[in-house]
Amino acid sequence: MAKMSFRFTTEVEIELKGDSYEEIYLKLKDMMHGERLISKQSNLKVFPPEDSRMYFGMEGEKELHEIPMFKGDFTEDILRH
């Protein structure tokens, strides 16, 4: 049986849930570092974005906040905004 994979550079939004905002952020950080705990489903693979600029929103907010350069530090990336 033949198999092919295609990867597109595109905008993707991932909604994560957890017991705290920091826990959710750590899940994102794991994905950004190649540990794909987010994508345990058999047909789903999530790759880190090629551009380190990203946006985040907190529940109940309509505004998105930019993280211009993902640092991997909850205080710098999230609390600062």
PDB file of N, CA, C and O in Angstrom:
ATOM      1  N   MET A   1       0.845  -1.173   0.000  1.00  0.00           N
ATOM      2  CA  MET A   1       0.000   0.000   0.000  1.00  0.00           C
ATOM      3  C   MET A   1       0.897   1.246   0.000  1.00  0.00           C
ATOM      4  O   MET A   1       1.850   1.321   0.777  1.00  0.00           O
ATOM      5  N   ALA A   2       0.604   2.200  -0.848  1.00  0.00           N
ATOM      6  CA  ALA A   2       1.358   3.441  -0.938  1.00  0.00           C
ATOM      7  C   ALA A   2       0.908   4.421   0.133  1.00  0.00           C
ATOM      8  O   ALA A   2      -0.237   4.384   0.584  1.00  0.00           O
ATOM      9  N   LYS A   3       1.819   5.293   0.533  1.00  0.00           N
ATOM     10  CA  LYS A   3       1.497   6.295   1.544  1.00  0.00           C
ATOM     11  C   LYS A   3       2.263   7.561   1.221  1.00  0.00           C
ATOM     12  O   LYS A   3       3.449   7.505   0.896  1.00  0.00           O
ATOM     13  N   MET A   4       1.599   8.701   1.307  1.00  0.00           N
ATOM     14  CA  MET A   4       2.239   9.993   1.092  1.00  0.00           C
ATOM     15  C   MET A   4       1.835  10.935   2.213  1.00  0.00           C
ATOM     16  O   MET A   4       0.723  10.854   2.734  1.00  0.00           O
ATOM     17  N   SER A   5       2.742  11.827   2.580  1.00  0.00           N
ATOM     18  CA  SER A   5       2.441  12.861   3.567  1.00  0.00           C
ATOM     19  C   SER A   5       2.631  14.220   2.915  1.00  0.00           C
ATOM     20  O   SER A   5       3.551  14.415   2.121  1.00  0.00           O
ATOM     21  N   PHE A   6       1.759  15.154   3.254  1.00  0.00           N
ATOM     22  CA  PHE A   6       1.855  16.512   2.751  1.00  0.00           C
ATOM     23  C   PHE A   6       1.817  17.450   3.948  1.00  0.00           C
ATOM     24  O   PHE A   6       0.995  17.285   4.850  1.00  0.00           O
ATOM     25  N   ARG A   7       2.696  18.416   3.953  1.00  0.00           N
ATOM     26  CA  ARG A   7       2.721  19.391   5.037  1.00  0.00           C
ATOM     27  C   ARG A   7       2.583  20.774   4.428  1.00  0.00           C
ATOM     28  O   ARG A   7       3.324  21.138   3.515  1.00  0.00           O
ATOM     29  N   PHE A   8       1.623  21.548   4.943  1.00  0.00           N
ATOM     30  CA  PHE A   8       1.367  22.882   4.437  1.00  0.00           C
ATOM     31  C   PHE A   8       1.791  23.918   5.472  1.00  0.00           C
ATOM     32  O   PHE A   8       1.601  23.729   6.674  1.00  0.00           O
ATOM     33  N   THR A   9       2.361  25.004   4.992  1.00  0.00           N
ATOM     34  CA  THR A   9       2.640  26.129   5.872  1.00  0.00           C
ATOM     35  C   THR A   9       1.392  26.994   5.860  1.00  0.00           C
ATOM     36  O   THR A   9       1.092  27.656   4.867  1.00  0.00           O
ATOM     37  N   THR A  10       0.678  26.983   6.955  1.00  0.00           N
ATOM     38  CA  THR A  10      -0.600  27.683   7.003  1.00  0.00           C
ATOM     39  C   THR A  10      -0.879  28.121   8.431  1.00  0.00           C
ATOM     40  O   THR A  10      -0.172  27.735   9.362  1.00  0.00           O
ATOM     41  N   GLU A  11      -1.898  28.914   8.590  1.00  0.00           N
ATOM     42  CA  GLU A  11      -2.289  29.384   9.907  1.00  0.00           C
ATOM     43  C   GLU A  11      -3.175  28.332  10.560  1.00  0.00           C
ATOM     44  O   GLU A  11      -4.120  27.839   9.945  1.00  0.00           O
ATOM     45  N   VAL A  12      -2.873  27.995  11.786  1.00  0.00           N
ATOM     46  CA  VAL A  12      -3.628  26.978  12.515  1.00  0.00           C
ATOM     47  C   VAL A  12      -3.949  27.519  13.901  1.00  0.00           C
ATOM     48  O   VAL A  12      -3.144  28.232  14.500  1.00  0.00           O
ATOM     49  N   GLU A  13      -5.106  27.184  14.397  1.00  0.00           N
ATOM     50  CA  GLU A  13      -5.473  27.553  15.760  1.00  0.00           C
ATOM     51  C   GLU A  13      -5.703  26.281  16.556  1.00  0.00           C
ATOM     52  O   GLU A  13      -6.444  25.396  16.126  1.00  0.00           O
ATOM     53  N   ILE A  14      -5.070  26.190  17.712  1.00  0.00           N
ATOM     54  CA  ILE A  14      -5.222  25.035  18.597  1.00  0.00           C
ATOM     55  C   ILE A  14      -5.786  25.534  19.916  1.00  0.00           C
ATOM     56  O   ILE A  14      -5.240  26.458  20.520  1.00  0.00           O
ATOM     57  N   GLU A  15      -6.870  24.932  20.361  1.00  0.00           N
ATOM     58  CA  GLU A  15      -7.441  25.283  21.659  1.00  0.00           C
ATOM     59  C   GLU A  15      -7.082  24.182  22.640  1.00  0.00           C
ATOM     60  O   GLU A  15      -7.403  23.015  22.415  1.00  0.00           O
ATOM     61  N   LEU A  16      -6.422  24.547  23.721  1.00  0.00           N
ATOM     62  CA  LEU A  16      -5.998  23.583  24.735  1.00  0.00           C
ATOM     63  C   LEU A  16      -6.715  23.859  26.042  1.00  0.00           C
ATOM     64  O   LEU A  16      -7.066  25.000  26.345  1.00  0.00           O
ATOM     65  N   LYS A  17      -6.927  22.809  26.808  1.00  0.00           N
ATOM     66  CA  LYS A  17      -7.569  22.936  28.116  1.00  0.00           C
ATOM     67  C   LYS A  17      -6.655  22.343  29.174  1.00  0.00           C
ATOM     68  O   LYS A  17      -5.871  21.436  28.893  1.00  0.00           O
ATOM     69  N   GLY A  18      -6.759  22.857  30.387  1.00  0.00           N
ATOM     70  CA  GLY A  18      -5.965  22.341  31.492  1.00  0.00           C
ATOM     71  C   GLY A  18      -6.469  22.906  32.802  1.00  0.00           C
ATOM     72  O   GLY A  18      -7.429  23.676  32.825  1.00  0.00           O
ATOM     73  N   ASP A  19      -5.826  22.525  33.892  1.00  0.00           N
ATOM     74  CA  ASP A  19      -6.233  22.986  35.215  1.00  0.00           C
ATOM     75  C   ASP A  19      -5.818  24.425  35.490  1.00  0.00           C
ATOM     76  O   ASP A  19      -6.388  25.078  36.365  1.00  0.00           O
ATOM     77  N   SER A  20      -4.823  24.931  34.744  1.00  0.00           N
ATOM     78  CA  SER A  20      -4.376  26.318  34.914  1.00  0.00           C
ATOM     79  C   SER A  20      -3.843  26.823  33.583  1.00  0.00           C
ATOM     80  O   SER A  20      -3.561  26.041  32.676  1.00  0.00           O
ATOM     81  N   TYR A  21      -3.708  28.133  33.479  1.00  0.00           N
ATOM     82  CA  TYR A  21      -3.152  28.710  32.248  1.00  0.00           C
ATOM     83  C   TYR A  21      -1.698  28.276  32.061  1.00  0.00           C
ATOM     84  O   TYR A  21      -1.247  28.069  30.935  1.00  0.00           O
ATOM     85  N   GLU A  22      -0.975  28.139  33.162  1.00  0.00           N
ATOM     86  CA  GLU A  22       0.425  27.710  33.049  1.00  0.00           C
ATOM     87  C   GLU A  22       0.516  26.278  32.536  1.00  0.00           C
ATOM     88  O   GLU A  22       1.384  25.970  31.719  1.00  0.00           O
ATOM     89  N   GLU A  23      -0.368  25.396  33.004  1.00  0.00           N
ATOM     90  CA  GLU A  23      -0.377  24.013  32.507  1.00  0.00           C
ATOM     91  C   GLU A  23      -0.665  23.974  31.004  1.00  0.00           C
ATOM     92  O   GLU A  23      -0.034  23.223  30.260  1.00  0.00           O
ATOM     93  N   ILE A  24      -1.619  24.788  30.573  1.00  0.00           N
ATOM     94  CA  ILE A  24      -1.940  24.855  29.145  1.00  0.00           C
ATOM     95  C   ILE A  24      -0.732  25.339  28.365  1.00  0.00           C
ATOM     96  O   ILE A  24      -0.411  24.796  27.308  1.00  0.00           O
ATOM     97  N   TYR A  25      -0.066  26.354  28.880  1.00  0.00           N
ATOM     98  CA  TYR A  25       1.123  26.901  28.223  1.00  0.00           C
ATOM     99  C   TYR A  25       2.225  25.844  28.115  1.00  0.00           C
ATOM    100  O   TYR A  25       2.909  25.769  27.095  1.00  0.00           O
ATOM    101  N   LEU A  26       2.400  25.038  29.146  1.00  0.00           N
ATOM    102  CA  LEU A  26       3.427  23.997  29.122  1.00  0.00           C
ATOM    103  C   LEU A  26       3.113  22.936  28.073  1.00  0.00           C
ATOM    104  O   LEU A  26       4.029  22.375  27.472  1.00  0.00           O
ATOM    105  N   LYS A  27       1.836  22.654  27.845  1.00  0.00           N
ATOM    106  CA  LYS A  27       1.458  21.728  26.769  1.00  0.00           C
ATOM    107  C   LYS A  27       1.877  22.303  25.417  1.00  0.00           C
ATOM    108  O   LYS A  27       2.402  21.586  24.565  1.00  0.00           O
ATOM    109  N   LEU A  28       1.641  23.602  25.229  1.00  0.00           N
ATOM    110  CA  LEU A  28       2.052  24.260  23.995  1.00  0.00           C
ATOM    111  C   LEU A  28       3.570  24.227  23.855  1.00  0.00           C
ATOM    112  O   LEU A  28       4.089  23.962  22.771  1.00  0.00           O
ATOM    113  N   LYS A  29       4.273  24.493  24.934  1.00  0.00           N
ATOM    114  CA  LYS A  29       5.739  24.488  24.918  1.00  0.00           C
ATOM    115  C   LYS A  29       6.267  23.110  24.518  1.00  0.00           C
ATOM    116  O   LYS A  29       7.219  23.020  23.742  1.00  0.00           O
ATOM    117  N   ASP A  30       5.670  22.042  25.031  1.00  0.00           N
ATOM    118  CA  ASP A  30       6.075  20.682  24.647  1.00  0.00           C
ATOM    119  C   ASP A  30       5.905  20.476  23.150  1.00  0.00           C
ATOM    120  O   ASP A  30       6.777  19.906  22.493  1.00  0.00           O
ATOM    121  N   MET A  31       4.775  20.941  22.607  1.00  0.00           N
ATOM    122  CA  MET A  31       4.543  20.798  21.176  1.00  0.00           C
ATOM    123  C   MET A  31       5.574  21.598  20.382  1.00  0.00           C
ATOM    124  O   MET A  31       6.074  21.125  19.362  1.00  0.00           O
ATOM    125  N   MET A  32       5.893  22.802  20.843  1.00  0.00           N
ATOM    126  CA  MET A  32       6.859  23.655  20.140  1.00  0.00           C
ATOM    127  C   MET A  32       8.249  23.022  20.127  1.00  0.00           C
ATOM    128  O   MET A  32       9.035  23.276  19.214  1.00  0.00           O
ATOM    129  N   HIS A  33       8.555  22.209  21.121  1.00  0.00           N
ATOM    130  CA  HIS A  33       9.863  21.563  21.214  1.00  0.00           C
ATOM    131  C   HIS A  33       9.869  20.163  20.615  1.00  0.00           C
ATOM    132  O   HIS A  33      10.827  19.409  20.787  1.00  0.00           O
ATOM    133  N   GLY A  34       8.780  19.816  19.902  1.00  0.00           N
ATOM    134  CA  GLY A  34       8.759  18.553  19.187  1.00  0.00           C
ATOM    135  C   GLY A  34       8.185  17.381  19.955  1.00  0.00           C
ATOM    136  O   GLY A  34       8.055  16.292  19.395  1.00  0.00           O
ATOM    137  N   GLU A  35       7.836  17.566  21.217  1.00  0.00           N
ATOM    138  CA  GLU A  35       7.180  16.500  21.978  1.00  0.00           C
ATOM    139  C   GLU A  35       5.690  16.629  21.684  1.00  0.00           C
ATOM    140  O   GLU A  35       5.028  17.535  22.191  1.00  0.00           O
ATOM    141  N   ARG A  36       5.178  15.746  20.888  1.00  0.00           N
ATOM    142  CA  ARG A  36       3.816  15.907  20.367  1.00  0.00           C
ATOM    143  C   ARG A  36       2.752  15.280  21.263  1.00  0.00           C
ATOM    144  O   ARG A  36       1.952  14.467  20.800  1.00  0.00           O
ATOM    145  N   LEU A  37       2.738  15.648  22.526  1.00  0.00           N
ATOM    146  CA  LEU A  37       1.726  15.112  23.439  1.00  0.00           C
ATOM    147  C   LEU A  37       0.325  15.576  23.044  1.00  0.00           C
ATOM    148  O   LEU A  37      -0.664  14.922  23.373  1.00  0.00           O
ATOM    149  N   ILE A  38       0.245  16.687  22.349  1.00  0.00           N
ATOM    150  CA  ILE A  38      -1.046  17.222  21.902  1.00  0.00           C
ATOM    151  C   ILE A  38      -1.658  16.305  20.851  1.00  0.00           C
ATOM    152  O   ILE A  38      -2.879  16.164  20.780  1.00  0.00           O
ATOM    153  N   SER A  39      -0.818  15.687  20.043  1.00  0.00           N
ATOM    154  CA  SER A  39      -1.315  14.977  18.867  1.00  0.00           C
ATOM    155  C   SER A  39      -1.199  13.465  18.995  1.00  0.00           C
ATOM    156  O   SER A  39      -0.490  12.833  18.212  1.00  0.00           O
ATOM    157  N   LYS A  40      -1.871  12.889  19.953  1.00  0.00           N
ATOM    158  CA  LYS A  40      -1.820  11.438  20.139  1.00  0.00           C
ATOM    159  C   LYS A  40      -2.804  10.697  19.244  1.00  0.00           C
ATOM    160  O   LYS A  40      -2.767   9.468  19.175  1.00  0.00           O
ATOM    161  N   GLN A  41      -3.680  11.421  18.561  1.00  0.00           N
ATOM    162  CA  GLN A  41      -4.612  10.766  17.661  1.00  0.00           C
ATOM    163  C   GLN A  41      -3.843  10.211  16.464  1.00  0.00           C
ATOM    164  O   GLN A  41      -2.883  10.829  16.004  1.00  0.00           O
ATOM    165  N   SER A  42      -4.245   9.086  15.974  1.00  0.00           N
ATOM    166  CA  SER A  42      -3.483   8.378  14.948  1.00  0.00           C
ATOM    167  C   SER A  42      -3.315   9.163  13.646  1.00  0.00           C
ATOM    168  O   SER A  42      -2.266   9.057  13.010  1.00  0.00           O
ATOM    169  N   ASN A  43      -4.301   9.937  13.235  1.00  0.00           N
ATOM    170  CA  ASN A  43      -4.205  10.648  11.965  1.00  0.00           C
ATOM    171  C   ASN A  43      -3.808  12.109  12.110  1.00  0.00           C
ATOM    172  O   ASN A  43      -3.803  12.848  11.126  1.00  0.00           O
ATOM    173  N   LEU A  44      -3.478  12.532  13.315  1.00  0.00           N
ATOM    174  CA  LEU A  44      -3.160  13.929  13.556  1.00  0.00           C
ATOM    175  C   LEU A  44      -1.704  14.084  13.938  1.00  0.00           C
ATOM    176  O   LEU A  44      -1.226  13.432  14.866  1.00  0.00           O
ATOM    177  N   LYS A  45      -1.001  14.942  13.229  1.00  0.00           N
ATOM    178  CA  LYS A  45       0.370  15.293  13.588  1.00  0.00           C
ATOM    179  C   LYS A  45       0.438  16.808  13.643  1.00  0.00           C
ATOM    180  O   LYS A  45       0.021  17.489  12.705  1.00  0.00           O
ATOM    181  N   VAL A  46       0.959  17.332  14.733  1.00  0.00           N
ATOM    182  CA  VAL A  46       1.089  18.774  14.884  1.00  0.00           C
ATOM    183  C   VAL A  46       2.575  19.105  14.898  1.00  0.00           C
ATOM    184  O   VAL A  46       3.334  18.558  15.698  1.00  0.00           O
ATOM    185  N   PHE A  47       2.978  19.994  14.020  1.00  0.00           N
ATOM    186  CA  PHE A  47       4.371  20.410  13.935  1.00  0.00           C
ATOM    187  C   PHE A  47       4.500  21.834  14.457  1.00  0.00           C
ATOM    188  O   PHE A  47       3.568  22.626  14.316  1.00  0.00           O
ATOM    189  N   PRO A  48       5.631  22.174  15.052  1.00  0.00           N
ATOM    190  CA  PRO A  48       5.832  23.562  15.472  1.00  0.00           C
ATOM    191  C   PRO A  48       5.760  24.489  14.252  1.00  0.00           C
ATOM    192  O   PRO A  48       6.174  24.110  13.157  1.00  0.00           O
ATOM    193  N   PRO A  49       5.241  25.691  14.443  1.00  0.00           N
ATOM    194  CA  PRO A  49       5.165  26.620  13.322  1.00  0.00           C
ATOM    195  C   PRO A  49       6.545  27.057  12.864  1.00  0.00           C
ATOM    196  O   PRO A  49       7.493  27.067  13.649  1.00  0.00           O
ATOM    197  N   GLU A  50       6.654  27.416  11.602  1.00  0.00           N
ATOM    198  CA  GLU A  50       7.941  27.860  11.070  1.00  0.00           C
ATOM    199  C   GLU A  50       8.262  29.282  11.492  1.00  0.00           C
ATOM    200  O   GLU A  50       9.432  29.665  11.520  1.00  0.00           O
ATOM    201  N   ASP A  51       7.255  30.070  11.819  1.00  0.00           N
ATOM    202  CA  ASP A  51       7.429  31.442  12.275  1.00  0.00           C
ATOM    203  C   ASP A  51       7.181  31.461  13.783  1.00  0.00           C
ATOM    204  O   ASP A  51       6.161  30.948  14.245  1.00  0.00           O
ATOM    205  N   SER A  52       8.090  32.039  14.546  1.00  0.00           N
ATOM    206  CA  SER A  52       7.948  31.999  16.007  1.00  0.00           C
ATOM    207  C   SER A  52       6.945  33.023  16.533  1.00  0.00           C
ATOM    208  O   SER A  52       6.689  33.060  17.736  1.00  0.00           O
ATOM    209  N   ARG A  53       6.380  33.842  15.674  1.00  0.00           N
ATOM    210  CA  ARG A  53       5.361  34.808  16.090  1.00  0.00           C
ATOM    211  C   ARG A  53       4.026  34.083  16.205  1.00  0.00           C
ATOM    212  O   ARG A  53       3.621  33.361  15.294  1.00  0.00           O
ATOM    213  N   MET A  54       3.349  34.279  17.328  1.00  0.00           N
ATOM    214  CA  MET A  54       2.035  33.669  17.503  1.00  0.00           C
ATOM    215  C   MET A  54       1.168  34.561  18.370  1.00  0.00           C
ATOM    216  O   MET A  54       1.640  35.547  18.938  1.00  0.00           O
ATOM    217  N   TYR A  55      -0.090  34.210  18.465  1.00  0.00           N
ATOM    218  CA  TYR A  55      -1.062  34.975  19.243  1.00  0.00           C
ATOM    219  C   TYR A  55      -1.747  34.047  20.231  1.00  0.00           C
ATOM    220  O   TYR A  55      -1.872  32.846  19.989  1.00  0.00           O
ATOM    221  N   PHE A  56      -2.193  34.617  21.354  1.00  0.00           N
ATOM    222  CA  PHE A  56      -2.965  33.817  22.305  1.00  0.00           C
ATOM    223  C   PHE A  56      -4.125  34.647  22.816  1.00  0.00           C
ATOM    224  O   PHE A  56      -4.083  35.877  22.823  1.00  0.00           O
ATOM    225  N   GLY A  57      -5.163  33.943  23.245  1.00  0.00           N
ATOM    226  CA  GLY A  57      -6.329  34.580  23.834  1.00  0.00           C
ATOM    227  C   GLY A  57      -6.754  33.795  25.060  1.00  0.00           C
ATOM    228  O   GLY A  57      -6.629  32.572  25.110  1.00  0.00           O
ATOM    229  N   MET A  58      -7.251  34.509  26.029  1.00  0.00           N
ATOM    230  CA  MET A  58      -7.734  33.876  27.253  1.00  0.00           C
ATOM    231  C   MET A  58      -9.248  33.695  27.116  1.00  0.00           C
ATOM    232  O   MET A  58      -9.912  34.445  26.400  1.00  0.00           O
ATOM    233  N   GLU A  59      -9.780  32.692  27.810  1.00  0.00           N
ATOM    234  CA  GLU A  59     -11.212  32.439  27.716  1.00  0.00           C
ATOM    235  C   GLU A  59     -11.998  33.682  28.116  1.00  0.00           C
ATOM    236  O   GLU A  59     -11.673  34.354  29.095  1.00  0.00           O
ATOM    237  N   GLY A  60     -13.024  33.969  27.349  1.00  0.00           N
ATOM    238  CA  GLY A  60     -13.867  35.117  27.626  1.00  0.00           C
ATOM    239  C   GLY A  60     -13.369  36.410  26.992  1.00  0.00           C
ATOM    240  O   GLY A  60     -14.119  37.384  26.936  1.00  0.00           O
ATOM    241  N   GLU A  61     -12.130  36.450  26.513  1.00  0.00           N
ATOM    242  CA  GLU A  61     -11.591  37.638  25.857  1.00  0.00           C
ATOM    243  C   GLU A  61     -11.790  37.536  24.356  1.00  0.00           C
ATOM    244  O   GLU A  61     -11.724  36.449  23.782  1.00  0.00           O
ATOM    245  N   LYS A  62     -12.034  38.669  23.730  1.00  0.00           N
ATOM    246  CA  LYS A  62     -12.151  38.684  22.276  1.00  0.00           C
ATOM    247  C   LYS A  62     -10.850  39.135  21.634  1.00  0.00           C
ATOM    248  O   LYS A  62     -10.634  38.914  20.442  1.00  0.00           O
ATOM    249  N   GLU A  63      -9.986  39.763  22.415  1.00  0.00           N
ATOM    250  CA  GLU A  63      -8.721  40.279  21.900  1.00  0.00           C
ATOM    251  C   GLU A  63      -7.644  39.198  21.941  1.00  0.00           C
ATOM    252  O   GLU A  63      -7.545  38.445  22.909  1.00  0.00           O
ATOM    253  N   LEU A  64      -6.845  39.132  20.889  1.00  0.00           N
ATOM    254  CA  LEU A  64      -5.689  38.242  20.864  1.00  0.00           C
ATOM    255  C   LEU A  64      -4.444  39.048  21.189  1.00  0.00           C
ATOM    256  O   LEU A  64      -4.315  40.202  20.779  1.00  0.00           O
ATOM    257  N   HIS A  65      -3.531  38.437  21.925  1.00  0.00           N
ATOM    258  CA  HIS A  65      -2.279  39.079  22.305  1.00  0.00           C
ATOM    259  C   HIS A  65      -1.145  38.414  21.530  1.00  0.00           C
ATOM    260  O   HIS A  65      -1.098  37.190  21.410  1.00  0.00           O
ATOM    261  N   GLU A  66      -0.245  39.220  21.013  1.00  0.00           N
ATOM    262  CA  GLU A  66       0.854  38.672  20.227  1.00  0.00           C
ATOM    263  C   GLU A  66       2.033  38.282  21.115  1.00  0.00           C
ATOM    264  O   GLU A  66       2.418  39.012  22.029  1.00  0.00           O
ATOM    265  N   ILE A  67       2.589  37.118  20.821  1.00  0.00           N
ATOM    266  CA  ILE A  67       3.890  36.714  21.360  1.00  0.00           C
ATOM    267  C   ILE A  67       4.839  36.852  20.169  1.00  0.00           C
ATOM    268  O   ILE A  67       4.883  35.964  19.317  1.00  0.00           O
ATOM    269  N   PRO A  68       5.600  37.949  20.092  1.00  0.00           N
ATOM    270  CA  PRO A  68       6.397  38.184  18.893  1.00  0.00           C
ATOM    271  C   PRO A  68       7.506  37.159  18.669  1.00  0.00           C
ATOM    272  O   PRO A  68       7.854  36.877  17.522  1.00  0.00           O
ATOM    273  N   MET A  69       8.059  36.605  19.721  1.00  0.00           N
ATOM    274  CA  MET A  69       9.131  35.627  19.589  1.00  0.00           C
ATOM    275  C   MET A  69       8.967  34.642  20.740  1.00  0.00           C
ATOM    276  O   MET A  69       9.281  34.980  21.881  1.00  0.00           O
ATOM    277  N   PHE A  70       8.485  33.438  20.469  1.00  0.00           N
ATOM    278  CA  PHE A  70       8.214  32.444  21.514  1.00  0.00           C
ATOM    279  C   PHE A  70       9.495  32.158  22.288  1.00  0.00           C
ATOM    280  O   PHE A  70      10.492  31.723  21.711  1.00  0.00           O
ATOM    281  N   LYS A  71       9.467  32.405  23.598  1.00  0.00           N
ATOM    282  CA  LYS A  71      10.659  32.244  24.426  1.00  0.00           C
ATOM    283  C   LYS A  71      10.655  30.952  25.233  1.00  0.00           C
ATOM    284  O   LYS A  71      11.708  30.500  25.684  1.00  0.00           O
ATOM    285  N   GLY A  72       9.487  30.357  25.417  1.00  0.00           N
ATOM    286  CA  GLY A  72       9.413  29.151  26.240  1.00  0.00           C
ATOM    287  C   GLY A  72       9.370  29.459  27.720  1.00  0.00           C
ATOM    288  O   GLY A  72       9.690  28.601  28.543  1.00  0.00           O
ATOM    289  N   ASP A  73       8.975  30.679  28.070  1.00  0.00           N
ATOM    290  CA  ASP A  73       8.909  31.108  29.463  1.00  0.00           C
ATOM    291  C   ASP A  73       7.529  31.708  29.706  1.00  0.00           C
ATOM    292  O   ASP A  73       7.172  32.715  29.094  1.00  0.00           O
ATOM    293  N   PHE A  74       6.748  31.090  30.600  1.00  0.00           N
ATOM    294  CA  PHE A  74       5.373  31.503  30.856  1.00  0.00           C
ATOM    295  C   PHE A  74       5.296  32.973  31.249  1.00  0.00           C
ATOM    296  O   PHE A  74       4.417  33.694  30.776  1.00  0.00           O
ATOM    297  N   THR A  75       6.208  33.426  32.112  1.00  0.00           N
ATOM    298  CA  THR A  75       6.184  34.810  32.569  1.00  0.00           C
ATOM    299  C   THR A  75       6.422  35.782  31.419  1.00  0.00           C
ATOM    300  O   THR A  75       5.713  36.779  31.286  1.00  0.00           O
ATOM    301  N   GLU A  76       7.416  35.493  30.594  1.00  0.00           N
ATOM    302  CA  GLU A  76       7.748  36.379  29.470  1.00  0.00           C
ATOM    303  C   GLU A  76       6.696  36.320  28.358  1.00  0.00           C
ATOM    304  O   GLU A  76       6.316  37.352  27.806  1.00  0.00           O
ATOM    305  N   ASP A  77       6.237  35.137  28.038  1.00  0.00           N
ATOM    306  CA  ASP A  77       5.333  34.978  26.894  1.00  0.00           C
ATOM    307  C   ASP A  77       3.880  35.298  27.221  1.00  0.00           C
ATOM    308  O   ASP A  77       3.166  35.831  26.371  1.00  0.00           O
ATOM    309  N   ILE A  78       3.426  34.984  28.433  1.00  0.00           N
ATOM    310  CA  ILE A  78       2.005  35.116  28.750  1.00  0.00           C
ATOM    311  C   ILE A  78       1.736  36.227  29.780  1.00  0.00           C
ATOM    312  O   ILE A  78       1.006  37.174  29.490  1.00  0.00           O
ATOM    313  N   LEU A  79       2.311  36.114  30.955  1.00  0.00           N
ATOM    314  CA  LEU A  79       1.991  37.065  32.028  1.00  0.00           C
ATOM    315  C   LEU A  79       2.348  38.503  31.653  1.00  0.00           C
ATOM    316  O   LEU A  79       1.668  39.444  32.061  1.00  0.00           O
ATOM    317  N   ARG A  80       3.395  38.662  30.892  1.00  0.00           N
ATOM    318  CA  ARG A  80       3.816  40.006  30.482  1.00  0.00           C
ATOM    319  C   ARG A  80       2.726  40.720  29.674  1.00  0.00           C
ATOM    320  O   ARG A  80       2.672  41.950  29.656  1.00  0.00           O
ATOM    321  N   HIS A  81       1.869  39.958  29.014  1.00  0.00           N
ATOM    322  CA  HIS A  81       0.816  40.544  28.181  1.00  0.00           C
ATOM    323  C   HIS A  81      -0.489  40.609  28.928  1.00  0.00           C
ATOM    324  O   HIS A  81      -1.490  41.074  28.383  1.00  0.00           O
TER     325      HIS A  81
END
